[in-house]
């Protein structure tokens, strides 16, 4: 069903949304969406960096454990 919308259908939907909500409300909503995307990307980047640091720390400590190390 959604495969047959096409460009004229999308334009009609955009005009209806603009009329219903107004330009100010839509621009503030898009600003919030942009902030959310930025926060998501920052979170993913921080998580990736944390995992890489953990892997690097594990790679540094590759010496075999002895009985002295366990005590």
C-alpha positions, 0 to 999 in steps of 0.5 A: 500500500505504501509503495504506491504513494509517489511524489505527489502523495508525499507533497500532499501529506507535507502540505496537510501537515503544514496546514494542521501544525503550522510552520513554527511547530514543525520547525521546533519539532525538527529541531528536537529531532535533530538534537535527538539524533545528535545525542544518539550518535554521541552515545553510540560513539562513546560506547564504541570508544569505551569498548575499544579502550576495554579491548586495548586494556585487555590486550595490554595485560596478556601475561599469563596468571601465576599462583602469585598473581591470584593471591 
